[in-house]
Amino acid sequence: MPIYDLLKEQPGDPYLKEKGVHLLLKQAADGLVVIGDSHEYKAVQQAAIMEESTDSHLNEAILQYARQIVKLPTWEIRQFWNGFYLN
C-alpha cells in the first residue's frame, strides 16, 4: 500500500515498534474493551524453548499508549491472553 511508507515514518515509541505492537481496541457488546497487541517472532526451531509468559513492562507500555488515544471509564485489567502462532 502506498501509505505504508508514510506510516513507517510516523514518530512513535521505539520500544513499541521493536516489539511489533499494533494498538487494537475493540468494544464488546457488554461494554468490555479488548486492547492489544504485541508480537514476538521466533523461528519454529525455538518453539520448544518458548515459554508462556506475560511481559508486564510491554503491557504497561501498550496501556500508556492507549491512554493517549482513548478515554475509558476504568483501566482495570480483567484478563491477559497469550497466543502462539508458528510461522
PDB file of N, CA, C and O in Angstrom:
ATOM      1  N   MET A   1       0.832  -1.173   0.000  1.00  0.00           N
ATOM      2  CA  MET A   1       0.000   0.000   0.000  1.00  0.00           C
ATOM      3  C   MET A   1       0.883   1.246   0.000  1.00  0.00           C
ATOM      4  O   MET A   1       1.899   1.287   0.694  1.00  0.00           O
ATOM      5  N   PRO A   2       0.507   2.241  -0.762  1.00  0.00           N
ATOM      6  CA  PRO A   2       1.319   3.464  -0.820  1.00  0.00           C
ATOM      7  C   PRO A   2       1.480   4.150   0.540  1.00  0.00           C
ATOM      8  O   PRO A   2       2.507   4.781   0.792  1.00  0.00           O
ATOM      9  N   ILE A   3       0.494   4.037   1.404  1.00  0.00           N
ATOM     10  CA  ILE A   3       0.562   4.723   2.695  1.00  0.00           C
ATOM     11  C   ILE A   3       1.530   4.044   3.663  1.00  0.00           C
ATOM     12  O   ILE A   3       1.900   4.640   4.674  1.00  0.00           O
ATOM     13  N   TYR A   4       1.943   2.820   3.376  1.00  0.00           N
ATOM     14  CA  TYR A   4       2.811   2.081   4.292  1.00  0.00           C
ATOM     15  C   TYR A   4       4.102   2.843   4.596  1.00  0.00           C
ATOM     16  O   TYR A   4       4.511   2.918   5.755  1.00  0.00           O
ATOM     17  N   ASP A   5       4.743   3.402   3.585  1.00  0.00           N
ATOM     18  CA  ASP A   5       5.979   4.162   3.809  1.00  0.00           C
ATOM     19  C   ASP A   5       5.726   5.371   4.710  1.00  0.00           C
ATOM     20  O   ASP A   5       6.567   5.710   5.541  1.00  0.00           O
ATOM     21  N   LEU A   6       4.587   6.013   4.550  1.00  0.00           N
ATOM     22  CA  LEU A   6       4.251   7.148   5.423  1.00  0.00           C
ATOM     23  C   LEU A   6       4.055   6.690   6.862  1.00  0.00           C
ATOM     24  O   LEU A   6       4.466   7.379   7.796  1.00  0.00           O
ATOM     25  N   LEU A   7       3.437   5.545   7.040  1.00  0.00           N
ATOM     26  CA  LEU A   7       3.222   5.022   8.388  1.00  0.00           C
ATOM     27  C   LEU A   7       4.546   4.709   9.067  1.00  0.00           C
ATOM     28  O   LEU A   7       4.708   4.975  10.258  1.00  0.00           O
ATOM     29  N   LYS A   8       5.490   4.152   8.328  1.00  0.00           N
ATOM     30  CA  LYS A   8       6.789   3.827   8.901  1.00  0.00           C
ATOM     31  C   LYS A   8       7.526   5.067   9.371  1.00  0.00           C
ATOM     32  O   LYS A   8       8.340   4.988  10.290  1.00  0.00           O
ATOM     33  N   GLU A   9       7.256   6.208   8.759  1.00  0.00           N
ATOM     34  CA  GLU A   9       7.935   7.453   9.105  1.00  0.00           C
ATOM     35  C   GLU A   9       7.303   8.162  10.302  1.00  0.00           C
ATOM     36  O   GLU A   9       7.879   9.117  10.824  1.00  0.00           O
ATOM     37  N   GLN A  10       6.137   7.713  10.739  1.00  0.00           N
ATOM     38  CA  GLN A  10       5.450   8.361  11.850  1.00  0.00           C
ATOM     39  C   GLN A  10       6.263   8.203  13.137  1.00  0.00           C
ATOM     40  O   GLN A  10       6.841   7.146  13.391  1.00  0.00           O
ATOM     41  N   PRO A  11       6.301   9.277  13.952  1.00  0.00           N
ATOM     42  CA  PRO A  11       7.011   9.157  15.223  1.00  0.00           C
ATOM     43  C   PRO A  11       6.282   8.163  16.126  1.00  0.00           C
ATOM     44  O   PRO A  11       5.071   7.971  16.024  1.00  0.00           O
ATOM     45  N   GLY A  12       7.032   7.561  16.983  1.00  0.00           N
ATOM     46  CA  GLY A  12       6.417   6.615  17.905  1.00  0.00           C
ATOM     47  C   GLY A  12       7.457   6.095  18.881  1.00  0.00           C
ATOM     48  O   GLY A  12       8.657   6.315  18.720  1.00  0.00           O
ATOM     49  N   ASP A  13       6.979   5.420  19.868  1.00  0.00           N
ATOM     50  CA  ASP A  13       7.837   4.839  20.888  1.00  0.00           C
ATOM     51  C   ASP A  13       8.688   3.733  20.266  1.00  0.00           C
ATOM     52  O   ASP A  13       8.141   2.748  19.769  1.00  0.00           O
ATOM     53  N   PRO A  14      10.015   3.875  20.284  1.00  0.00           N
ATOM     54  CA  PRO A  14      10.872   2.852  19.677  1.00  0.00           C
ATOM     55  C   PRO A  14      10.679   1.473  20.305  1.00  0.00           C
ATOM     56  O   PRO A  14      10.777   0.456  19.618  1.00  0.00           O
ATOM     57  N   TYR A  15      10.404   1.438  21.604  1.00  0.00           N
ATOM     58  CA  TYR A  15      10.179   0.156  22.285  1.00  0.00           C
ATOM     59  C   TYR A  15       8.953  -0.547  21.710  1.00  0.00           C
ATOM     60  O   TYR A  15       8.987  -1.753  21.465  1.00  0.00           O
ATOM     61  N   LEU A  16       7.877   0.197  21.496  1.00  0.00           N
ATOM     62  CA  LEU A  16       6.665  -0.399  20.938  1.00  0.00           C
ATOM     63  C   LEU A  16       6.904  -0.872  19.505  1.00  0.00           C
ATOM     64  O   LEU A  16       6.402  -1.924  19.108  1.00  0.00           O
ATOM     65  N   LYS A  17       7.655  -0.116  18.740  1.00  0.00           N
ATOM     66  CA  LYS A  17       7.972  -0.529  17.372  1.00  0.00           C
ATOM     67  C   LYS A  17       8.815  -1.793  17.370  1.00  0.00           C
ATOM     68  O   LYS A  17       8.565  -2.712  16.589  1.00  0.00           O
ATOM     69  N   GLU A  18       9.811  -1.839  18.241  1.00  0.00           N
ATOM     70  CA  GLU A  18      10.686  -3.016  18.335  1.00  0.00           C
ATOM     71  C   GLU A  18       9.895  -4.275  18.678  1.00  0.00           C
ATOM     72  O   GLU A  18      10.190  -5.355  18.168  1.00  0.00           O
ATOM     73  N   LYS A  19       8.903  -4.138  19.531  1.00  0.00           N
ATOM     74  CA  LYS A  19       8.113  -5.285  19.982  1.00  0.00           C
ATOM     75  C   LYS A  19       6.957  -5.620  19.047  1.00  0.00           C
ATOM     76  O   LYS A  19       6.191  -6.545  19.320  1.00  0.00           O
ATOM     77  N   GLY A  20       6.823  -4.886  17.956  1.00  0.00           N
ATOM     78  CA  GLY A  20       5.776  -5.205  16.986  1.00  0.00           C
ATOM     79  C   GLY A  20       4.377  -4.913  17.494  1.00  0.00           C
ATOM     80  O   GLY A  20       3.442  -5.659  17.202  1.00  0.00           O
ATOM     81  N   VAL A  21       4.225  -3.835  18.253  1.00  0.00           N
ATOM     82  CA  VAL A  21       2.921  -3.510  18.833  1.00  0.00           C
ATOM     83  C   VAL A  21       2.001  -2.945  17.762  1.00  0.00           C
ATOM     84  O   VAL A  21       2.380  -2.064  16.990  1.00  0.00           O
ATOM     85  N   HIS A  22       0.806  -3.464  17.735  1.00  0.00           N
ATOM     86  CA  HIS A  22      -0.283  -2.969  16.895  1.00  0.00           C
ATOM     87  C   HIS A  22      -1.399  -2.634  17.871  1.00  0.00           C
ATOM     88  O   HIS A  22      -2.012  -3.531  18.449  1.00  0.00           O
ATOM     89  N   LEU A  23      -1.662  -1.363  18.053  1.00  0.00           N
ATOM     90  CA  LEU A  23      -2.692  -0.989  19.013  1.00  0.00           C
ATOM     91  C   LEU A  23      -4.064  -1.265  18.409  1.00  0.00           C
ATOM     92  O   LEU A  23      -4.462  -0.652  17.418  1.00  0.00           O
ATOM     93  N   LEU A  24      -4.761  -2.183  19.016  1.00  0.00           N
ATOM     94  CA  LEU A  24      -6.103  -2.567  18.597  1.00  0.00           C
ATOM     95  C   LEU A  24      -7.033  -2.368  19.778  1.00  0.00           C
ATOM     96  O   LEU A  24      -6.704  -2.740  20.904  1.00  0.00           O
ATOM     97  N   LEU A  25      -8.184  -1.788  19.524  1.00  0.00           N
ATOM     98  CA  LEU A  25      -9.197  -1.608  20.566  1.00  0.00           C
ATOM     99  C   LEU A  25     -10.528  -2.091  20.012  1.00  0.00           C
ATOM    100  O   LEU A  25     -10.936  -1.709  18.916  1.00  0.00           O
ATOM    101  N   LYS A  26     -11.188  -2.925  20.775  1.00  0.00           N
ATOM    102  CA  LYS A  26     -12.487  -3.433  20.343  1.00  0.00           C
ATOM    103  C   LYS A  26     -13.415  -3.479  21.543  1.00  0.00           C
ATOM    104  O   LYS A  26     -13.087  -4.067  22.573  1.00  0.00           O
ATOM    105  N   GLN A  27     -14.568  -2.859  21.402  1.00  0.00           N
ATOM    106  CA  GLN A  27     -15.545  -2.890  22.485  1.00  0.00           C
ATOM    107  C   GLN A  27     -16.563  -3.981  22.209  1.00  0.00           C
ATOM    108  O   GLN A  27     -17.172  -4.030  21.141  1.00  0.00           O
ATOM    109  N   ALA A  28     -16.737  -4.857  23.193  1.00  0.00           N
ATOM    110  CA  ALA A  28     -17.701  -5.947  23.091  1.00  0.00           C
ATOM    111  C   ALA A  28     -19.107  -5.423  23.411  1.00  0.00           C
ATOM    112  O   ALA A  28     -19.270  -4.310  23.911  1.00  0.00           O
ATOM    113  N   ALA A  29     -20.095  -6.233  23.117  1.00  0.00           N
ATOM    114  CA  ALA A  29     -21.491  -5.844  23.344  1.00  0.00           C
ATOM    115  C   ALA A  29     -21.766  -5.523  24.813  1.00  0.00           C
ATOM    116  O   ALA A  29     -22.624  -4.694  25.118  1.00  0.00           O
ATOM    117  N   ASP A  30     -21.036  -6.179  25.728  1.00  0.00           N
ATOM    118  CA  ASP A  30     -21.259  -5.932  27.154  1.00  0.00           C
ATOM    119  C   ASP A  30     -20.480  -4.726  27.679  1.00  0.00           C
ATOM    120  O   ASP A  30     -20.525  -4.435  28.874  1.00  0.00           O
ATOM    121  N   GLY A  31     -19.765  -4.022  26.796  1.00  0.00           N
ATOM    122  CA  GLY A  31     -19.043  -2.822  27.184  1.00  0.00           C
ATOM    123  C   GLY A  31     -17.563  -3.029  27.466  1.00  0.00           C
ATOM    124  O   GLY A  31     -16.802  -2.062  27.508  1.00  0.00           O
ATOM    125  N   LEU A  32     -17.143  -4.278  27.660  1.00  0.00           N
ATOM    126  CA  LEU A  32     -15.725  -4.528  27.905  1.00  0.00           C
ATOM    127  C   LEU A  32     -14.902  -4.162  26.676  1.00  0.00           C
ATOM    128  O   LEU A  32     -15.357  -4.303  25.541  1.00  0.00           O
ATOM    129  N   VAL A  33     -13.697  -3.694  26.919  1.00  0.00           N
ATOM    130  CA  VAL A  33     -12.817  -3.294  25.825  1.00  0.00           C
ATOM    131  C   VAL A  33     -11.614  -4.230  25.797  1.00  0.00           C
ATOM    132  O   VAL A  33     -10.964  -4.460  26.817  1.00  0.00           O
ATOM    133  N   VAL A  34     -11.334  -4.759  24.623  1.00  0.00           N
ATOM    134  CA  VAL A  34     -10.161  -5.596  24.404  1.00  0.00           C
ATOM    135  C   VAL A  34      -9.081  -4.703  23.816  1.00  0.00           C
ATOM    136  O   VAL A  34      -9.319  -3.979  22.849  1.00  0.00           O
ATOM    137  N   ILE A  35      -7.877  -4.760  24.414  1.00  0.00           N
ATOM    138  CA  ILE A  35      -6.758  -3.935  23.972  1.00  0.00           C
ATOM    139  C   ILE A  35      -5.587  -4.842  23.622  1.00  0.00           C
ATOM    140  O   ILE A  35      -5.288  -5.782  24.358  1.00  0.00           O
ATOM    141  N   GLY A  36      -4.934  -4.570  22.523  1.00  0.00           N
ATOM    142  CA  GLY A  36      -3.736  -5.341  22.172  1.00  0.00           C
ATOM    143  C   GLY A  36      -3.072  -4.701  20.984  1.00  0.00           C
ATOM    144  O   GLY A  36      -3.500  -3.618  20.585  1.00  0.00           O
ATOM    145  N   ASP A  37      -2.126  -5.249  20.430  1.00  0.00           N
ATOM    146  CA  ASP A  37      -1.422  -6.432  20.821  1.00  0.00           C
ATOM    147  C   ASP A  37       0.029  -6.324  20.418  1.00  0.00           C
ATOM    148  O   ASP A  37       0.411  -5.399  19.701  1.00  0.00           O
ATOM    149  N   SER A  38       0.822  -7.240  20.860  1.00  0.00           N
ATOM    150  CA  SER A  38       2.243  -7.246  20.524  1.00  0.00           C
ATOM    151  C   SER A  38       2.589  -8.591  19.911  1.00  0.00           C
ATOM    152  O   SER A  38       1.836  -9.557  20.027  1.00  0.00           O
ATOM    153  N   HIS A  39       3.734  -8.636  19.261  1.00  0.00           N
ATOM    154  CA  HIS A  39       4.185  -9.866  18.623  1.00  0.00           C
ATOM    155  C   HIS A  39       5.658 -10.087  18.926  1.00  0.00           C
ATOM    156  O   HIS A  39       6.463  -9.158  18.850  1.00  0.00           O
ATOM    157  N   GLU A  40       6.000 -11.294  19.262  1.00  0.00           N
ATOM    158  CA  GLU A  40       7.399 -11.670  19.369  1.00  0.00           C
ATOM    159  C   GLU A  40       7.602 -12.818  18.397  1.00  0.00           C
ATOM    160  O   GLU A  40       6.918 -13.839  18.471  1.00  0.00           O
ATOM    161  N   TYR A  41       8.537 -12.643  17.499  1.00  0.00           N
ATOM    162  CA  TYR A  41       8.754 -13.631  16.454  1.00  0.00           C
ATOM    163  C   TYR A  41       9.945 -14.504  16.790  1.00  0.00           C
ATOM    164  O   TYR A  41      10.996 -14.008  17.195  1.00  0.00           O
ATOM    165  N   LYS A  42       9.778 -15.807  16.621  1.00  0.00           N
ATOM    166  CA  LYS A  42      10.837 -16.778  16.851  1.00  0.00           C
ATOM    167  C   LYS A  42      10.788 -17.800  15.723  1.00  0.00           C
ATOM    168  O   LYS A  42       9.735 -18.056  15.138  1.00  0.00           O
ATOM    169  N   ALA A  43      11.940 -18.371  15.435  1.00  0.00           N
ATOM    170  CA  ALA A  43      11.992 -19.439  14.443  1.00  0.00           C
ATOM    171  C   ALA A  43      11.298 -20.674  15.005  1.00  0.00           C
ATOM    172  O   ALA A  43      11.309 -20.896  16.216  1.00  0.00           O
ATOM    173  N   VAL A  44      10.705 -21.466  14.145  1.00  0.00           N
ATOM    174  CA  VAL A  44       9.983 -22.658  14.586  1.00  0.00           C
ATOM    175  C   VAL A  44      10.904 -23.597  15.371  1.00  0.00           C
ATOM    176  O   VAL A  44      10.436 -24.346  16.228  1.00  0.00           O
ATOM    177  N   GLN A  45      12.189 -23.561  15.089  1.00  0.00           N
ATOM    178  CA  GLN A  45      13.139 -24.411  15.816  1.00  0.00           C
ATOM    179  C   GLN A  45      13.234 -24.018  17.298  1.00  0.00           C
ATOM    180  O   GLN A  45      13.678 -24.817  18.122  1.00  0.00           O
ATOM    181  N   GLN A  46      12.828 -22.814  17.629  1.00  0.00           N
ATOM    182  CA  GLN A  46      12.867 -22.341  19.008  1.00  0.00           C
ATOM    183  C   GLN A  46      11.560 -22.597  19.757  1.00  0.00           C
ATOM    184  O   GLN A  46      11.439 -22.221  20.923  1.00  0.00           O
ATOM    185  N   ALA A  47      10.602 -23.215  19.122  1.00  0.00           N
ATOM    186  CA  ALA A  47       9.283 -23.407  19.736  1.00  0.00           C
ATOM    187  C   ALA A  47       9.379 -24.154  21.060  1.00  0.00           C
ATOM    188  O   ALA A  47       8.646 -23.843  21.999  1.00  0.00           O
ATOM    189  N   ALA A  48      10.268 -25.130  21.148  1.00  0.00           N
ATOM    190  CA  ALA A  48      10.376 -25.927  22.373  1.00  0.00           C
ATOM    191  C   ALA A  48      10.881 -25.109  23.559  1.00  0.00           C
ATOM    192  O   ALA A  48      10.584 -25.445  24.705  1.00  0.00           O
ATOM    193  N   ILE A  49      11.631 -24.050  23.307  1.00  0.00           N
ATOM    194  CA  ILE A  49      12.175 -23.262  24.422  1.00  0.00           C
ATOM    195  C   ILE A  49      11.346 -22.031  24.731  1.00  0.00           C
ATOM    196  O   ILE A  49      11.666 -21.296  25.665  1.00  0.00           O
ATOM    197  N   MET A  50      10.285 -21.789  23.967  1.00  0.00           N
ATOM    198  CA  MET A  50       9.428 -20.640  24.246  1.00  0.00           C
ATOM    199  C   MET A  50       8.591 -20.923  25.483  1.00  0.00           C
ATOM    200  O   MET A  50       8.105 -22.037  25.676  1.00  0.00           O
ATOM    201  N   GLU A  51       8.432 -19.921  26.303  1.00  0.00           N
ATOM    202  CA  GLU A  51       7.603 -20.095  27.480  1.00  0.00           C
ATOM    203  C   GLU A  51       6.400 -19.167  27.391  1.00  0.00           C
ATOM    204  O   GLU A  51       6.463 -18.085  26.808  1.00  0.00           O
ATOM    205  N   GLU A  52       5.335 -19.609  27.971  1.00  0.00           N
ATOM    206  CA  GLU A  52       4.131 -18.787  28.002  1.00  0.00           C
ATOM    207  C   GLU A  52       4.259 -17.835  29.178  1.00  0.00           C
ATOM    208  O   GLU A  52       4.240 -18.250  30.337  1.00  0.00           O
ATOM    209  N   SER A  53       4.390 -16.568  28.868  1.00  0.00           N
ATOM    210  CA  SER A  53       4.536 -15.576  29.927  1.00  0.00           C
ATOM    211  C   SER A  53       3.943 -14.255  29.463  1.00  0.00           C
ATOM    212  O   SER A  53       3.703 -14.043  28.275  1.00  0.00           O
ATOM    213  N   THR A  54       3.717 -13.388  30.414  1.00  0.00           N
ATOM    214  CA  THR A  54       3.199 -12.062  30.132  1.00  0.00           C
ATOM    215  C   THR A  54       4.264 -11.052  30.505  1.00  0.00           C
ATOM    216  O   THR A  54       4.748 -11.043  31.637  1.00  0.00           O
ATOM    217  N   ASP A  55       4.630 -10.205  29.563  1.00  0.00           N
ATOM    218  CA  ASP A  55       5.630  -9.175  29.784  1.00  0.00           C
ATOM    219  C   ASP A  55       4.927  -7.941  30.344  1.00  0.00           C
ATOM    220  O   ASP A  55       4.327  -7.173  29.592  1.00  0.00           O
ATOM    221  N   SER A  56       4.997  -7.749  31.649  1.00  0.00           N
ATOM    222  CA  SER A  56       4.254  -6.658  32.283  1.00  0.00           C
ATOM    223  C   SER A  56       4.753  -5.289  31.820  1.00  0.00           C
ATOM    224  O   SER A  56       3.965  -4.349  31.720  1.00  0.00           O
ATOM    225  N   HIS A  57       6.048  -5.166  31.539  1.00  0.00           N
ATOM    226  CA  HIS A  57       6.582  -3.891  31.039  1.00  0.00           C
ATOM    227  C   HIS A  57       5.976  -3.555  29.676  1.00  0.00           C
ATOM    228  O   HIS A  57       5.604  -2.410  29.421  1.00  0.00           O
ATOM    229  N   LEU A  58       5.880  -4.550  28.815  1.00  0.00           N
ATOM    230  CA  LEU A  58       5.293  -4.340  27.492  1.00  0.00           C
ATOM    231  C   LEU A  58       3.805  -4.019  27.604  1.00  0.00           C
ATOM    232  O   LEU A  58       3.315  -3.120  26.920  1.00  0.00           O
ATOM    233  N   ASN A  59       3.090  -4.735  28.446  1.00  0.00           N
ATOM    234  CA  ASN A  59       1.660  -4.454  28.624  1.00  0.00           C
ATOM    235  C   ASN A  59       1.438  -3.037  29.138  1.00  0.00           C
ATOM    236  O   ASN A  59       0.512  -2.358  28.696  1.00  0.00           O
ATOM    237  N   GLU A  60       2.274  -2.586  30.066  1.00  0.00           N
ATOM    238  CA  GLU A  60       2.122  -1.228  30.589  1.00  0.00           C
ATOM    239  C   GLU A  60       2.414  -0.194  29.501  1.00  0.00           C
ATOM    240  O   GLU A  60       1.762   0.848  29.451  1.00  0.00           O
ATOM    241  N   ALA A  61       3.383  -0.471  28.634  1.00  0.00           N
ATOM    242  CA  ALA A  61       3.681   0.445  27.525  1.00  0.00           C
ATOM    243  C   ALA A  61       2.501   0.531  26.563  1.00  0.00           C
ATOM    244  O   ALA A  61       2.181   1.612  26.068  1.00  0.00           O
ATOM    245  N   ILE A  62       1.854  -0.605  26.295  1.00  0.00           N
ATOM    246  CA  ILE A  62       0.675  -0.622  25.427  1.00  0.00           C
ATOM    247  C   ILE A  62      -0.454   0.196  26.065  1.00  0.00           C
ATOM    248  O   ILE A  62      -1.108   0.991  25.391  1.00  0.00           O
ATOM    249  N   LEU A  63      -0.674  -0.006  27.357  1.00  0.00           N
ATOM    250  CA  LEU A  63      -1.741   0.727  28.047  1.00  0.00           C
ATOM    251  C   LEU A  63      -1.457   2.225  28.082  1.00  0.00           C
ATOM    252  O   LEU A  63      -2.369   3.033  27.906  1.00  0.00           O
ATOM    253  N   GLN A  64      -0.203   2.597  28.306  1.00  0.00           N
ATOM    254  CA  GLN A  64       0.164   4.010  28.325  1.00  0.00           C
ATOM    255  C   GLN A  64      -0.119   4.647  26.965  1.00  0.00           C
ATOM    256  O   GLN A  64      -0.629   5.765  26.891  1.00  0.00           O
ATOM    257  N   TYR A  65       0.213   3.938  25.904  1.00  0.00           N
ATOM    258  CA  TYR A  65      -0.046   4.437  24.554  1.00  0.00           C
ATOM    259  C   TYR A  65      -1.559   4.551  24.310  1.00  0.00           C
ATOM    260  O   TYR A  65      -2.026   5.544  23.751  1.00  0.00           O
ATOM    261  N   ALA A  66      -2.312   3.546  24.726  1.00  0.00           N
ATOM    262  CA  ALA A  66      -3.764   3.553  24.533  1.00  0.00           C
ATOM    263  C   ALA A  66      -4.413   4.719  25.285  1.00  0.00           C
ATOM    264  O   ALA A  66      -5.363   5.326  24.790  1.00  0.00           O
ATOM    265  N   ARG A  67      -3.903   5.030  26.475  1.00  0.00           N
ATOM    266  CA  ARG A  67      -4.458   6.137  27.271  1.00  0.00           C
ATOM    267  C   ARG A  67      -4.312   7.480  26.566  1.00  0.00           C
ATOM    268  O   ARG A  67      -5.070   8.409  26.847  1.00  0.00           O
ATOM    269  N   GLN A  68      -3.345   7.597  25.650  1.00  0.00           N
ATOM    270  CA  GLN A  68      -3.152   8.835  24.904  1.00  0.00           C
ATOM    271  C   GLN A  68      -4.211   8.996  23.816  1.00  0.00           C
ATOM    272  O   GLN A  68      -4.435  10.100  23.320  1.00  0.00           O
ATOM    273  N   ILE A  69      -4.858   7.900  23.447  1.00  0.00           N
ATOM    274  CA  ILE A  69      -5.761   7.902  22.302  1.00  0.00           C
ATOM    275  C   ILE A  69      -7.230   7.834  22.698  1.00  0.00           C
ATOM    276  O   ILE A  69      -8.074   8.451  22.048  1.00  0.00           O
ATOM    277  N   VAL A  70      -7.542   7.100  23.745  1.00  0.00           N
ATOM    278  CA  VAL A  70      -8.941   6.869  24.101  1.00  0.00           C
ATOM    279  C   VAL A  70      -9.134   7.040  25.606  1.00  0.00           C
ATOM    280  O   VAL A  70      -8.242   6.743  26.401  1.00  0.00           O
ATOM    281  N   LYS A  71     -10.288   7.512  25.967  1.00  0.00           N
ATOM    282  CA  LYS A  71     -10.635   7.635  27.384  1.00  0.00           C
ATOM    283  C   LYS A  71     -11.639   6.534  27.722  1.00  0.00           C
ATOM    284  O   LYS A  71     -12.663   6.371  27.059  1.00  0.00           O
ATOM    285  N   LEU A  72     -11.314   5.793  28.765  1.00  0.00           N
ATOM    286  CA  LEU A  72     -12.205   4.736  29.242  1.00  0.00           C
ATOM    287  C   LEU A  72     -12.608   5.045  30.677  1.00  0.00           C
ATOM    288  O   LEU A  72     -11.862   5.713  31.393  1.00  0.00           O
ATOM    289  N   PRO A  73     -13.769   4.573  31.108  1.00  0.00           N
ATOM    290  CA  PRO A  73     -14.201   4.836  32.489  1.00  0.00           C
ATOM    291  C   PRO A  73     -13.289   4.167  33.514  1.00  0.00           C
ATOM    292  O   PRO A  73     -13.179   4.642  34.645  1.00  0.00           O
ATOM    293  N   THR A  74     -12.637   3.073  33.132  1.00  0.00           N
ATOM    294  CA  THR A  74     -11.690   2.392  34.015  1.00  0.00           C
ATOM    295  C   THR A  74     -10.642   1.697  33.161  1.00  0.00           C
ATOM    296  O   THR A  74     -10.899   1.311  32.021  1.00  0.00           O
ATOM    297  N   TRP A  75      -9.475   1.549  33.730  1.00  0.00           N
ATOM    298  CA  TRP A  75      -8.383   0.834  33.051  1.00  0.00           C
ATOM    299  C   TRP A  75      -8.058  -0.446  33.811  1.00  0.00           C
ATOM    300  O   TRP A  75      -6.952  -0.976  33.706  1.00  0.00           O
ATOM    301  N   GLU A  76      -9.025  -0.937  34.574  1.00  0.00           N
ATOM    302  CA  GLU A  76      -8.855  -2.190  35.308  1.00  0.00           C
ATOM    303  C   GLU A  76      -8.698  -3.344  34.303  1.00  0.00           C
ATOM    304  O   GLU A  76      -9.495  -3.486  33.376  1.00  0.00           O
ATOM    305  N   ILE A  77      -7.674  -4.151  34.503  1.00  0.00           N
ATOM    306  CA  ILE A  77      -7.425  -5.297  33.638  1.00  0.00           C
ATOM    307  C   ILE A  77      -8.087  -6.522  34.255  1.00  0.00           C
ATOM    308  O   ILE A  77      -7.804  -6.881  35.398  1.00  0.00           O
ATOM    309  N   ARG A  78      -8.960  -7.152  33.502  1.00  0.00           N
ATOM    310  CA  ARG A  78      -9.634  -8.355  33.986  1.00  0.00           C
ATOM    311  C   ARG A  78      -8.900  -9.635  33.616  1.00  0.00           C
ATOM    312  O   ARG A  78      -8.932 -10.617  34.357  1.00  0.00           O
ATOM    313  N   GLN A  79      -8.238  -9.616  32.461  1.00  0.00           N
ATOM    314  CA  GLN A  79      -7.634 -10.854  31.985  1.00  0.00           C
ATOM    315  C   GLN A  79      -6.541 -10.547  30.965  1.00  0.00           C
ATOM    316  O   GLN A  79      -6.651  -9.606  30.179  1.00  0.00           O
ATOM    317  N   PHE A  80      -5.490 -11.355  30.992  1.00  0.00           N
ATOM    318  CA  PHE A  80      -4.448 -11.304  29.969  1.00  0.00           C
ATOM    319  C   PHE A  80      -4.561 -12.560  29.130  1.00  0.00           C
ATOM    320  O   PHE A  80      -5.019 -13.597  29.611  1.00  0.00           O
ATOM    321  N   TRP A  81      -4.148 -12.471  27.888  1.00  0.00           N
ATOM    322  CA  TRP A  81      -4.202 -13.611  26.992  1.00  0.00           C
ATOM    323  C   TRP A  81      -2.921 -13.659  26.174  1.00  0.00           C
ATOM    324  O   TRP A  81      -2.455 -12.633  25.679  1.00  0.00           O
ATOM    325  N   ASN A  82      -2.363 -14.830  26.036  1.00  0.00           N
ATOM    326  CA  ASN A  82      -1.174 -15.033  25.208  1.00  0.00           C
ATOM    327  C   ASN A  82      -1.536 -16.027  24.107  1.00  0.00           C
ATOM    328  O   ASN A  82      -2.105 -17.084  24.380  1.00  0.00           O
ATOM    329  N   GLY A  83      -1.213 -15.692  22.888  1.00  0.00           N
ATOM    330  CA  GLY A  83      -1.429 -16.600  21.766  1.00  0.00           C
ATOM    331  C   GLY A  83      -0.111 -16.922  21.099  1.00  0.00           C
ATOM    332  O   GLY A  83       0.797 -16.091  21.073  1.00  0.00           O
ATOM    333  N   PHE A  84      -0.002 -18.110  20.566  1.00  0.00           N
ATOM    334  CA  PHE A  84       1.213 -18.525  19.897  1.00  0.00           C
ATOM    335  C   PHE A  84       0.878 -18.982  18.492  1.00  0.00           C
ATOM    336  O   PHE A  84      -0.061 -19.750  18.283  1.00  0.00           O
ATOM    337  N   TYR A  85       1.649 -18.506  17.538  1.00  0.00           N
ATOM    338  CA  TYR A  85       1.456 -18.859  16.150  1.00  0.00           C
ATOM    339  C   TYR A  85       2.805 -19.272  15.569  1.00  0.00           C
ATOM    340  O   TYR A  85       3.787 -18.546  15.720  1.00  0.00           O
ATOM    341  N   LEU A  86       2.864 -20.382  14.933  1.00  0.00           N
ATOM    342  CA  LEU A  86       4.098 -20.822  14.280  1.00  0.00           C
ATOM    343  C   LEU A  86       4.110 -20.308  12.858  1.00  0.00           C
ATOM    344  O   LEU A  86       3.091 -20.312  12.167  1.00  0.00           O
ATOM    345  N   ASN A  87       5.281 -19.865  12.432  1.00  0.00           N
ATOM    346  CA  ASN A  87       5.382 -19.405  11.040  1.00  0.00           C
ATOM    347  C   ASN A  87       6.490 -20.125  10.321  1.00  0.00           C
ATOM    348  O   ASN A  87       6.727 -19.871   9.140  1.00  0.00           O
TER     349      ASN A  87
END
